[in-house]
Amino acid sequence: MKNIIVGQSGGPTAVINSSLFGVIREGLNHTEEIGHVYGMINGIQGFLQDRYLDLGELPSGTLNALRITPGAYLGSCRYKLPDDLGDEVYPLLFEKLKALKVGYFFYIGGNDSMDTVSKLSRFAAKAKSTIRFIGIPKTIDNDLILTDHTPGFGSAAKYVAASVAEIGLDASVYEAKSVTIVEIMGRHAGWLAASSVLARKYEGDNPVLIYLPEVPFDQEAFLSQVQESLKQRPNLVVCVSEGIHDKEGRFICEYSGEAGTDTFGHKMLTGCGKYLENLVKERLGVKVRSVELNVCQRCSTFAQSLTDAREASMAGSFGVEAALKGETGKMVSFVRASGPNYGISCSLVDVNEVCNQEKTVPLGWITKEGTDVGQEFIDYALPLIQGNPALPMKNGLPDYAYRK
């Protein structure tokens, strides 16, 4: 009998704990094959410090509450394993896994997390270890390749669309000309900013202009497009990905100061909305403000998509089933059914082909010289935001699962 260990990595989402729920529930269902289901506190980084807990000891109420709890119940990390598989950290990790009699390792995360799964599975093969490694996809950015979409994206897209609709209604109460710029997460892939199109109720409704990082951003063209759009309606909402950049690849947010970098060497992007606000104010002289949706867009349970939550849990369960059948070095992926009716099934892809790659919005889905997205995107995204979970409430607030 072997044990399971599971961790969460990268940014939290509204449904990352639904995937955790799926792993725990499926693991506890296989009592003849699995002894314990352990959880790494703060991912690989915490596990290296011997921080973990036995998830089988969670009260049933806490376990069920995971499905509607935002954030990452186990805590997360942004820890990069060395590229050199000969580094001393690998035998140390495997000794710790061996001490816990771990036979199945699951990591819930995005691109960098799949890099971790890739490295661990390759070291296991090199060391002739029998531990099986499976990646459970998670990212609001929806930029993992070889899967139709990722858990977390549907709920974030729903939050973005609902928030932009509310911002548009707020902006429309006055007759004076105004511009509201909404900055939305998305480094190289504009899936979330594109989701703002779902806020429209009629032709010409806000957001009128949508800018994605897939298309180079021209500041002069932007000013002309804003000025022209203000002739059509006085209250203009403009949505931009945080990662929009000029034709040389320089992020627009860098025009107001150099961005820092994170552990993985990625630039930490923020501020393009404020920069464009000042640009419009100085050049066009109209009332303008910027809104950064920030962390709320990634883990708001009030905007959780029931479809997203169910699929996230399904991915966790499928990953456990796959590992028990002998699979390793794989990531769970979603395959969309063909035809007019939405449906997905789970499959597996080689994690080595997924990590360090990015899926961007198809250029054919971006319209009007890079200022809008077409019906193809709407047809793709609309099924992913359907349904609302029943939130258990206590004293007027959601009754989330908390780890002290």
N, C-alpha and C positions, 0 to 999 in steps of 0.2 A: 504494500500500500504506500502511495506517494502523496505528497502534499502540493497544493497550489499556492503560488504567491502572485499578487497582482499589485500594480502601481499605476499612478496617474502622473502625467508629465505635461509640461507646457501650460498654456493659458487655460483657465476653466471655461466651461460652457454651461448652458442651461440643462444639458442632458448627459454630461460626462458621468454623473453619478447613476444615471439609468444604465449605462454600460457596465459600471461597477456592480450594480444590482444584478444584471444578467449573468456576470461571471460568478458572483457569490451564489446565487440561486441554483445555477446549473451545477456548480461544484458541490454544493450540499446535497444535491439530488443523487450523486454518484457515491454513495457511502461505501460500496464494495471496492471501489478503486481509489478513492480520495479520502485521506484522513483529516487534514486540516486545510482551511482556506485562510492564508495569511495575507495581510495588507501591508505594503511598504508605506511608512510614514515619510512624506516628502520624496517619493520616488527612489531612484537609484542612490541619490545623494544621502537620503536618510537611512536607507538600508545599509550602506557602507558604515554607518555609525550605529548599526544594530538596532535601528528603530523600526519596529513593526508591531502589529497586533493580530490577534486571532479573530477574524471576521465571523467565524461560526458562533462566537459568543455574543454577537449583537442581538439585542431584543428584537422580536419580530416587528414591533412597531417602528423601530429605528430602520430596520432593513427595508420595510415598505416605504418609509418616508424618503429614502434615497431617490426614488423615482421623480420626486418633485423638488428636490433640494438642489439649488444652484451651487456654483463653486466647485471645489474638489474636496470631497469628504476626507480623503486620506492625506490631503495636502499635496502640493506639486513641487516641481523643481525645474530648473533649466540647466541641467548638468550634462556636459558633453564628455562622453567617453573618448579616450585617446584613439587616434586613427591607427596607431601601432598596436597590433594585437599581441605583441610581445611585452607590452607594458605590465608592470607588476599589479595593477589594479584588477586585471582579469582573473588570475589565479586566486586573488583575495576574495573577489565576488563569488567565484565558484566554490570556494571552501565554505563560505557563509551559506550558500544555497544547499550544499551537501550536508552541513550541520543541521539544517532544518528539514532534511529529507525531501527537498523540493524536486518534483518531477515535471512540473508544468509552470511556466512563467508567462504572465500576460502583462502587456504594457499598453495603457490607454493614452493615446496622444496623437500628435500631428507629424509633420515631416521629420523634425529632429528626433522625435520619439521613435519613429520607424528606423532611423539611423541607429539608435540604441539597440533595437531588436535585431537589426542586421548584424551589428558587430558581435553581439552576444551569441547569436546562432552560428556565426562563422567561427568564433572561438570554440564553441561547443564541438563543432565538427572537427576542428584541429586537435582538441584535447580528448576526442572520442567520448564526450559526455553524452548521456542519454536524456538530459533535460530538454524539453521541447519549448520553443519560444514562439509566441504568437502576438502579433500587433493588432490592437483593436483601434480602428481609426476614430479620430476626434479632431475637428478644427472648424471654427466658424468661418475660416477663410475659404473653405471648400476647394483647396488647391492640391489635394492629393490625387495623383494620377491612378489609373486603372480601377477606379470606382466611380459609379454614376454621381455620387455625392457623398458627403461626410456627415456623420452625426454631429449636431451642433449648428450646422449651417441653417437648417430650416427654422429653428427657433430664433436665431439671430436675424435672419431675413425677415421674419414676422415682426420682430421688435423694430427693425429699421423702417419697414413699410408703415407700421402703425404710428411710429414717432414722427416720420416725415409727414404723414397725413395730418397729425395734430398740429405740427409746426405750420403747415400750409394753411390750416383753418385759422390759427392764431394770427398769421401774417396778413390774412385777407380782411381783417376787421376795419382797417383804415383805408381811405382813398389815396392818400399820399403815396408816391412811388417809393418802393422799398425793395431791398434785396436781402434775402436770408441765405447764407451759405452753410450747408450742413456737411461737416467732415465725418467720414465714415471709415472704419477700419478696412485695411486691405493694402498690403505692401506692393506686391507685383501682380496680384490677381484681384480683379474688381467685382467679384461675385456679390459681395455685400452691398457695395454702392449701387450696383445694378438692381438690387432688390428694391431700391426706393421707387422704381417704376411701378411696383405693385400698389403704391399709394394712390395712383391716379384713378379717378372715377369717370372721366370723360376726356375727349380729345382737347389738348391744350391745358389740361389741369396741371397743377404742380406735382412733382418737380418738373419744370420745363427743360432744364439743362442737367445732364448727368455726365460726369467726366470720370473715366476709368484709367488705370495705369497702363492698360494694354495699348493705348494710343498716346503718342507724345503730346504734351500740353504746351500750347502756345499762348503766352500771356496777352499778346496784342489781339489775337483772334478771340480769346476769351472775353476781353473787354468789348469787342465789337458785337459778339453774340449776346452778351448781357444787355447792351444798349439797344440792340434790335428787338430783343424779347420784351423789353420794357414798353415798347410801342404796342405790343399785343395785349399786355396785362400789366397793371400797376404794381402788383405784389408778386415778386418773383422768388421762387425757391430753387436754389442750385445745390446739387449734391455732388460731392467730390470724394474720391478715395484718398486716404492719407498718403498713398504712395504715388500720386501723380508726379510726373517728371517731364523735363524738357527733352528735346530731341537728342541732346548730348548725354542724357541719362541722369542729370542732376535733379534730385528731388526738389519740388517747389518749396517744401518747408525749409530747405537748406538756404534759401535766399534770405531768410531772416536769422540765420545762425546755423552753425554746423551741428548736425545730429550726433549724439553719442552712439556707442555700440554696445550690444549685449554679449553674453557669454559665447554665443555662437558666431559672433562677428557681424551680426545683422545691425544695420542702423536703426536706432529707435526713433520712429517717425511720429511727429506731432507738430501741429502749428501751421499746416498749409491753409486751413480755413481762416485763421487770424491774418495770415499774410495776404490772402486774397481779399479779405474784408478791408484791410488798409489800402490795397491797390485800387479797389472799386471806389472807396471814399475819396482818395486823392485824385483819381483820374476822371471819375464820372460825377462826383459830387452829389450822390443820392444817399438816402438813409440806408445804412447797411449794417448787418450784424452777422456774426458767425456763431455756430453752435457745434460743439464737438460731442458726439454721442458717447464717446469714451467707453468705460468698462461696462456700463449698463447694457450695451448692445450684445455683449457676449454671454451674459448669465442671468437674464431676467426671467424668472419662472412665471411671472404674470403674463408674459408673452410666449411662454413655452408652447411649441407645437406638439400636439398629442401624437401626430404622425412621427415627428422627430424622436420623441421620447420612446415610443414603441420600437422604432427601428434601432435606436441606440441599445436598448435592452436586448433585442434580438441579436445584434452583432456580438455582444458579450457572451451570450449563451452559445452562439454558433462557434465562437472561438474555442470555448471549452470542449465542445463536442469534437471539433477538428483535432485538437491536441490529443484527446483520448484515443482517437483513431490513428495516431502516429504522425500527424503533420507537425512540421516545425519550420522556422524561417519564413513564415507566411504572414500576410496581413489579410484580415477579413475585408471583403469588398462587397459593394452593392451592385446588382445587375438589374436594370430596369426592364420590365416586360414591354414588348412591342405592342402597338395597338393604342386605341384611344383611351383605354382605362388604365389608370395608374396602378402599378404594383411592382414590388421588388423582391428579389431573392438574394440570399447570401452566397458568396463564393470565396475562393482563396486566390491570392496572387503572391508572387515571389516578392518578399519585402525588399530584397536587394535591388529590384527594378523600380521600387516606389520611392525610397529615400533619396533625398537631395535632388528631386525633380519637382516641378511645379505645373499645375494645370491652370491655365488662364481662360478667361472668357473668350470663346471663339470670335475672331475678328468679324466673321459674317453676321454675328448677332449684334454688333455695334453699328449704329446708324447715324445719319445726319452729320457726317464729317466728324464723328467722335463725340457727339454731344447727346447721344441717346442710345437706348437699346430697343431691339425689336421684339416681335411677337414670339420668336423662337425662345427667347429667354423667359418670357412670361409663361409659356407653356411648360417649360422645364421647371421653373421655381414654384409655381402656384400649388401643385399637389403637396409640396414639402411643408407648407405652413398651415395645413388643415388641422382642425380639432383643437380643443382646449381641455387641459387636465382639470379634474376636480381637486382643488387645493384644500387639504384639511386645514382648518383655521383654529386659532386659539387667541382669545382676547383681541379679535379683529385683525390678526396678522397670520400669515402662513405658518404652519407648525412644521418647521424644517427639522432635519436630522442634524444634530450638533455633536461634535467630538470634542470633549474637554481636554 
